[in-house]
Amino acid sequence: MEATAILRNTPTSPRKMRLVAGLVRGKKVDLAKAILLNSTKAASRNVMMTLKSAVSNYSQRNPNERVSDQELFIKEVFVNEGITLKRTLPAPMGRAFRIRKRSNHLTIVIDKVKDPVTK
């Protein structure tokens, strides 16, 4: 049974968050945590926080199972665009430049690794 964690309205552009999300897509949870701890990107902290929440949600949904991080993998991770705050910056000759402060929604779905079928 899979578990989901969603982080909404993160003040990072979706493009920057997708770079970090792509690093851990399809990986086992323990390997993904190691990758995120050694990443220099600022968005890796948010991905790590959401990944820990997804693991916690999995243990809450399956109270009778004792599962380690080695048995879980990231089934799905995607980043959607959140709200955009529009601000203005004064410019020469009475003009104003528009600044768009973007945000995103991060979704992580984890599941237990299926045992390969032997013939």
N, C-alpha and C positions, 0 to 999 in steps of 0.2 A: 504494500500500500504506500503510495507516494505522499509526500508532504510538501507544502508550499510556504514560502515566505516572501512578502512584498514590502519593499521600501519605497514610500511615495514622496514626491516633491523634494528630491535630493538636489541641492543647489550646485549641480555640476552639469555641464552640457552633455547631452546624450551621446555625442560622438566620442567624447573622452571616456565615458563609462563603458561604451561598447568595446573599446580597446581592451579594457581589463576583463570584461565579461567573456570575451573571446579566448582569453588565456586559460580559463578554467572550464570551458564548455566540454562536457562529456568525460571529465576526469573523475577519479575517485576523490572522496572528500578529504582524506588525509593528504593526498598529493596537492589538491587545490589549496589547502591551508598553507602548505609549505611554499607554494608559488606566490600566494598573496602576501605572506610575511616577508618575502625577499623582493617584492616588487617596489619600485620607487615611485609609482604613480599614486597620487593622492586619492584617487577613486578606489584603490584597493582596500582601504580601511572600511569603506561602506559595503563593499562586496563581502569582505570577511565578516562583518557584523551581521549581514543578511544571511550568509551561509550558516553561521552559528545558530541563528534563529530558526532556519529550516531544519537543522539537525535536532534542535530542541522540540520543534513541532512534530517531527517524525517520532521521537520518543514519547511524546504526549499522546499521539494518535495510536501508537502500538505499545501499550503499557506492559503487555506480557512478553514482549521480545526484548532481549538484551543485544543490541547491535552496536558494533564499534564503527569508527570512521572508515576503517578499511573495507567494510562490507557495504557502505553506501556510496553512490555515485551521483553526479549532477546530471540529471536526466534532461533538464531544459533550463536555459537561462536566457532572458531577453530583456532589452531596455527599450521602453517606450518614452515618447516625449511628454513631458509634464507641462505645467503652466509656464508662460514666458512673461516676466515682468518687463515692462517697457519704461525706460528712463530716458532723460535727455541730458546732453552735455553741451554747455555753452560753446559756441563756435565763433569765429571771426565775423565781423560785419553784421552782427545781430542775428545770426543764424543759430540753429540748434541741431546737433547730431543725435540721432536715436541710438540708444544702447539697448540691446536685448539681453536680459539676464535669463538664461535658459535653465530649466530643471528637467528631471527625468524620474521615471518610475522603474525600479529594478525588481524583477521577479525571478526567483530561483525555485526550481522544482527538483527534489531529490527522491531517490528510490533505492531499494535494496538491489544489489547485484544478483542477477539470476544465475543459477548454477547451469553450466553448459550440459547439454544432453549428451550422454555417451552412448555409443551404439555397440 
